[in-house]
Each structure stands twice: as structure tokens, then as C-alpha cells.
Amino acid sequence: MKLLGNFDLFNEYYDIDAKKFYSFETLKKTVGVYKIIGSKMTGLLVENGELFLFNGDDKYLITESNKVLIKEKNKKVNEFILFKGNKELVRFFYPLPDSKLLNISPFEYIDEEDFKWGDFIGNIINNSNRKRNFLEI
């Protein structure tokens, strides 16, 4: 069982091998994190010591040549763009959390801006220290 933790829900998981969702009372060891936007699953995954971004059925190895750009679209939505060098690989829009709601994250090193899904991913991809910490999950 290789579990991804749900970004929004503390005890919700997705088994990437069985392609099934689970809920557990206690925290389980994960190999990444996911969020469903619309009907598409997005997330980060650690396999064999390497970081991957997935967007639907597409999976991208993240290296030092990858960078993320976040664009504010409006007060409810931001745009996430992943580049490899100058080539755009992935683009998606993600909803911003309601600032009135308290979010509780299972990640110890999360910063305030990381409650925004794309910012969370971008901060890991763009920052080598955060990337190294994530690879150790």
C-alpha cells in the first residue's frame, strides 16, 4: 500500500497502487500528497528518492531545471504553471481557501501561504531545502 495524504483532510488517503480512497483514524506513512481539483487529481509523489508532480494521468520528474510560477487570477482562484527551463509543462487553476476558516495541516513545516495548494507545491519545487524535506517523508 503506497498512500498519498489528502492536502485538505487530515485522515484521508489515496492508495496509488490499488487506486482506492481510504479513511483512517490514525496517521499513516505517506509517499506524497494530493488534492482533487474539479475531477482531476493533482499532487506530489516521492518514488525511489525522486520527486514527481502528477496532474491527472500525467507525471513529471522534478529536477533543478523545473520552476513554478503562481499567478493571481482573482480573490478565489490562482493559476499554477510548471516549467522545465523555458518550456511550459503543466498549467492548472486552483481554488484559494476561505481565509475565515481555520485549516489544520498534517505537515509540520507548512507556512501560512502553504494553505494554498499551488503555493504549497511551488514552494517545494522552487526551494531546494523544502524539496529535500519533502523527499524525506
N, C-alpha and C positions, 0 to 999 in steps of 0.2 A: 504494500500500500504506500503510494507516494502522494502525500497530501499537500495541497495548497491552502493557505489560510485565506478566509474571506476578509477583504480590506475593511468592510463596514460592520461585520458581525463577528464578535469575539469567539464564538464557539461553532462557527460554520466552516465546513471544509469541502474541498473537491478532490477526489481521488483521480489523478490524471491517467492512471493505468486502467482502472475499471470504468472511468467516465461516469462517476456517480457522486452525488452530493450527500454529505453526512453532517449530523449534528452530534457533538459530544459534550458531556458535562464538564470534562476537564480538558485542559490544553493538550494538544498533541504536537509532536515534532513535525515541522513542515519543510518543504523544499522550495517554497515560494509563496506568492500572494496573488490573489485575483480579484477582479471586480467585473461584474457584468454590466455593460452599458448598452441599453436597448436590448438586443438579443445576442450581442457579441461578447464573448469572454476575452478580457484583456488581462495582462499581468506579467510578472517577473518569475522566472524559474531558474533554479540552480541545478545543473546536471554536470557531473564529472568535474566539479570545481570551476565551471564556466557559467556566466550569466547570460540568460536568454530573455528577450521580450517576446511575448506572443500576443497576437491580435487576431482573434478568430482562429482559423486554421493555419495562419502564417506564423512562423517562428524565426527570430533573428538573433544570431550570436552577437553579443555586445562586446565590443573591443574599445581600445583607446581612441579609435577613429570615429566612434559614434558620439553624437551630441544631441541633446534635446532642446528644442525651443518651445516655450509656452507663450501663447498669445491670448490676451484677454479679449473675449468677444462681447460679453455684456456682464451684468451682475449675477447671472445664473449659469453661464457656460464659458469654459475656456477651451482653447484648441491646443492639442499636443502634436508636435511634429518631431519625428526621429530622423536624423540624418546620419549618413556614413560619408564622411568628407563633405562634398557639396551635393551629394545625391540624396533626395528625399526618399525614405523607405516606408514610413508609416505616418498617417495623419488621422486623428480622430478628435471628436469633441467630447467633453466630459462635463457632467453637471457639477456645480460648486455646492458644497454643503451649506445648509442653513446655519448661519452664524449664531442663531439663537439657541440651537441645540447643542448639548454637550456630547462630544464624541469621545469615546474611550477606545484607545488603540492597544493591541497586544504587543506593540513594538516599543521597547524602552527608549530608543534613540530618536523617536519621532519628534519633529519640531512643529510649531503651530501651523505653518504653511503646508505641512505634510498631510493635513486632513483633506487636502485637495488631491484627488487621485493622480492626475497628470504631474503635479508638482512633486508628489512623493516619488514617482518613477523617475522623473527628470533629475531630482536631487541625488538619486542613487547612481544613475548613469553618468551624470556630469561631474560627480565628486568621487575621486578615487578612494578616499577614506570611507565614505559611506558605502561605496561599492564593495570594498573589502569586508566591511562589517556585515553586509547583506549576504555575501558569499559564505559567511561562517554560520548561517542559520541552521 
